[in-house]
Amino acid sequence: MTALSESVGDVVAEREYHLSRDTLVRYAGASGDFNPIHYRDDVALSVGLEGVLAHGMLTMGVAVQPVVDWLGTRGTVVDYSVRFTRPVLVDPVDGATVTVVAKLAVVDEEGARIDLTVSAAGATVLGKAQVRVALTAP
């Protein structure tokens, strides 16, 4: 296993992602998830939502990317889990900003665990977001 220069408790990555309605349409095309709550306000409001929501899997996907970038060629992601705690509302004009902070939580013989804090509009949107990585031997 390769040694990490970071210590438990260190923030290893931080990033903000801007999501627009265009982002949602592109993601729908790529994923095949064309549920209209992800692009039509009238439909979202008719089912009791506050407005158009980002796809949960899009939010989950952008949240892990800073860890993948930090890890680089030093290893691989072997497990990733989250709890969806709050939807990301995407304003038709301003969009939404998803903020990700990745902190090294555990280093052991199997690799490391990175804990993610993922928020939008000042509220946590993914809970218990944890990424398990295996480090590659030098």
C-alpha positions in Angstrom: 0.0 0.0 0.0 1.2 3.5 -0.9 1.7 5.9 2.0 -0.5 9.0 2.2 1.0 12.4 2.9 -2.3 13.4 4.5 -3.4 12.7 8.0 -6.7 11.6 9.5 -8.9 14.7 9.8 -7.3 16.5 6.9 -9.5 18.0 4.2 -8.2 16.3 1.0 -10.5 18.0 -1.5 -13.1 20.7 -1.8 -15.1 21.7 -4.8 -18.3 23.5 -5.8 -20.4 22.4 -8.7 -22.9 24.7 -10.4 -26.0 22.8 -11.7 -28.3 24.5 -14.2 -31.5 23.3 -15.8 -29.3 22.6 -18.9 -27.1 20.3 -16.7 -30.3 18.4 -15.7 -31.4 18.0 -19.3 -28.0 16.7 -20.3 -27.9 14.3 -17.4 -31.4 13.1 -18.3 -30.2 12.3 -21.8 -27.1 10.5 -20.6 -28.9 8.5 -17.8 -32.2 7.9 -19.5 -34.0 9.4 -16.5 -36.6 11.7 -18.1 -38.8 12.1 -15.1 -40.3 15.6 -15.6 -39.7 16.6 -12.0 -36.1 17.2 -13.2 -37.0 19.7 -15.8 -40.7 21.0 -15.5 -41.7 23.2 -12.6 -45.4 22.6 -13.2 -45.0 18.8 -12.8 -42.7 19.2 -9.8 -45.2 21.6 -8.1 -48.2 19.3 -9.0 -46.6 16.4 -7.0 -45.9 18.6 -3.9 -42.3 19.6 -4.6 -40.9 23.1 -4.2 -39.6 23.1 -7.8 -37.4 21.2 -10.2 -34.9 18.8 -8.5 -31.5 17.6 -9.5 -31.3 13.9 -10.1 -30.1 12.1 -6.9 -27.6 10.1 -8.9 -26.2 13.3 -10.5 -25.7 14.8 -7.0 -24.1 11.5 -5.8 -21.9 11.4 -8.9 -20.5 15.0 -8.6 -20.0 14.4 -4.9 -17.5 11.6 -5.4 -15.5 13.3 -8.2 -13.2 15.4 -5.9 -12.1 12.1 -4.2 -11.5 10.5 -7.6 -9.4 13.5 -8.6 -7.5 13.6 -5.3 -6.8 9.8 -5.5 -5.5 9.9 -9.0 -3.3 6.9 -9.8 -2.6 6.1 -6.2 -5.6 3.7 -5.9 -9.2 3.0 -6.7 -12.6 3.6 -5.2 -13.9 0.3 -3.9 -17.1 1.4 -2.1 -19.2 4.5 -2.1 -22.4 5.0 -0.1 -24.7 7.9 0.8 -28.1 8.6 2.2 -30.2 11.1 0.3 -31.3 13.5 3.0 -32.6 16.5 1.1 -33.2 17.2 -2.6 -31.3 19.8 -4.5 -33.7 22.5 -5.9 -32.5 23.9 -9.2 -33.7 27.4 -9.8 -34.7 28.2 -13.4 -32.4 31.3 -13.5 -29.8 30.8 -10.8 -29.5 27.1 -10.8 -28.0 25.5 -7.7 -24.5 25.1 -6.2 -23.5 21.8 -4.7 -20.5 22.1 -2.3 -18.4 19.0 -1.5 -15.8 18.8 1.3 -13.9 15.5 1.5 -12.1 14.7 4.7 -9.7 11.8 5.5 -11.5 9.8 8.2 -9.7 6.5 8.5 -6.4 5.1 7.2 -5.8 1.3 7.7 -4.2 -1.7 6.1 -7.0 -1.9 3.5 -6.7 1.8 2.4 -8.7 4.7 3.6 -12.2 6.1 4.2 -13.1 9.5 3.0 -16.1 11.2 4.6 -18.0 13.7 2.4 -20.0 16.7 3.5 -22.3 17.6 0.6 -24.5 20.6 0.8 -26.6 23.0 -1.3 -28.3 26.2 -0.3 -26.8 25.9 3.2 -28.3 22.4 3.9 -26.8 19.0 3.8 -28.1 17.0 0.9 -26.2 13.7 1.3 -25.8 12.1 4.7 -23.4 9.4 5.7 -21.5 10.0 2.5 -18.5 7.7 2.7 -15.9 6.7 0.1 -13.7 3.7 0.7 -10.5 3.6 -1.3 -7.8 1.0 -1.8 -4.4 2.3 -2.2 -2.0 0.9 -4.8 1.4 -0.4 -3.8 4.3 1.8 -5.0 
